[in-house]
């Protein structure tokens, strides 16, 4: 399991210049559904090794990046390729449901 923690300094390299599609978990420490999503997101990262880069971005620490992606509800997972949004998954879901949503998103890449 390898999850990148995004910030202003590493966003360009980790997301915009990534050869691999990236799924970004926009979250906040006060958000209970976000806290529920954390373990599911970590488990899923093992299932997509080499196919999808998993990253987390705190909307509290990086509000400008959250604004750039027009995050209005969290948890919000955005699948991006070359810095461009391919798909968006909003809200918590169990692992199997989330896996299907991620597979659907990867089919669009």
C-alpha positions as CSV (number, residue, x, y, z in Angstrom):
1,X,0.0,0.0,0.0
2,X,1.5,3.3,-1.1
3,X,-0.6,6.4,-0.8
4,X,0.9,9.8,-1.7
5,X,-0.1,12.7,0.5
6,X,-0.6,15.7,-1.8
7,X,0.2,19.3,-1.2
8,X,1.0,22.4,-3.4
9,X,4.7,21.4,-3.7
10,X,4.2,17.9,-5.0
11,X,0.9,18.1,-6.8
12,X,2.4,19.0,-10.2
13,X,4.7,16.0,-10.3
14,X,2.4,13.5,-8.5
15,X,-0.8,14.3,-10.5
16,X,-0.3,16.5,-13.5
17,X,3.0,14.8,-14.7
18,X,2.0,11.2,-13.7
19,X,2.2,8.6,-16.4
20,X,-0.3,6.5,-14.4
21,X,-3.9,7.7,-13.8
22,X,-4.3,9.1,-10.2
23,X,-7.2,8.8,-7.8
24,X,-7.3,11.6,-5.3
25,X,-9.3,11.3,-2.1
26,X,-10.3,14.9,-1.1
27,X,-11.0,14.7,2.6
28,X,-11.1,16.6,5.9
29,X,-10.3,15.4,9.5
30,X,-13.7,16.6,10.8
31,X,-15.7,14.6,8.2
32,X,-17.0,11.3,9.5
33,X,-17.7,9.7,6.0
34,X,-14.1,10.7,5.1
35,X,-12.8,8.9,8.1
36,X,-14.9,5.8,7.1
37,X,-13.5,6.1,3.6
38,X,-9.8,6.1,4.8
39,X,-9.5,2.3,5.4
40,X,-11.5,1.4,2.3
41,X,-9.2,3.7,0.2
42,X,-6.1,2.1,1.7
43,X,-7.4,-1.5,1.1
44,X,-8.2,-0.6,-2.5
45,X,-4.8,0.8,-3.1
46,X,-3.4,-2.7,-2.9
47,X,-5.8,-3.9,-5.6
48,X,-4.6,-1.4,-8.2
49,X,-0.8,-1.5,-7.9
50,X,0.7,-0.4,-11.2
51,X,-2.7,0.6,-12.7
52,X,-3.7,3.6,-10.5
53,X,-1.8,5.9,-8.2
54,X,-3.7,6.5,-4.9
55,X,-3.3,10.0,-3.3
56,X,-5.0,11.9,-0.5
57,X,-5.5,15.7,-0.3
58,X,-6.7,17.4,2.9
59,X,-9.2,20.1,1.9
60,X,-8.3,21.8,5.2
61,X,-4.6,22.0,4.5
62,X,-4.9,22.7,0.7
63,X,-8.1,24.7,0.1
64,X,-6.8,26.2,-3.1
65,X,-6.3,22.8,-4.7
66,X,-9.8,21.7,-3.5
67,X,-11.2,24.9,-5.1
68,X,-9.4,24.2,-8.3
69,X,-11.3,20.9,-8.6
70,X,-14.6,22.5,-7.4
71,X,-14.9,20.2,-4.5
72,X,-18.3,21.0,-2.8
73,X,-18.9,17.7,-0.9
74,X,-16.5,15.3,0.7
75,X,-15.3,12.6,0.6
76,X,-14.8,13.2,-3.1
77,X,-12.6,10.9,-5.2
78,X,-11.4,12.2,-8.5
79,X,-9.7,10.1,-11.1
80,X,-7.3,12.2,-13.1
81,X,-5.1,11.5,-16.1
82,X,-2.5,14.2,-17.0
83,X,-4.1,16.5,-14.5
84,X,-7.5,16.4,-16.1
85,X,-10.5,15.0,-14.3
86,X,-11.8,11.8,-15.9
87,X,-14.4,10.9,-13.3
88,X,-15.7,11.8,-9.9
89,X,-17.1,9.7,-7.0
90,X,-18.8,11.6,-4.2
91,X,-19.6,10.1,-0.9
92,X,-18.8,7.0,1.1
93,X,-19.5,3.5,-0.3
94,X,-18.4,0.0,0.9
95,X,-15.2,-1.5,-0.7
96,X,-17.0,-3.7,-3.4
97,X,-19.2,-0.8,-4.5
98,X,-16.2,1.6,-4.6
99,X,-14.2,-1.0,-6.5
100,X,-16.8,-1.1,-9.2
101,X,-17.0,2.7,-9.4
102,X,-13.2,2.9,-9.8
103,X,-13.2,0.2,-12.5
104,X,-15.9,2.2,-14.3
105,X,-13.8,5.3,-14.0
106,X,-10.6,3.5,-15.3
107,X,-12.6,2.4,-18.3
108,X,-12.9,6.1,-19.3
109,X,-9.1,6.7,-19.2
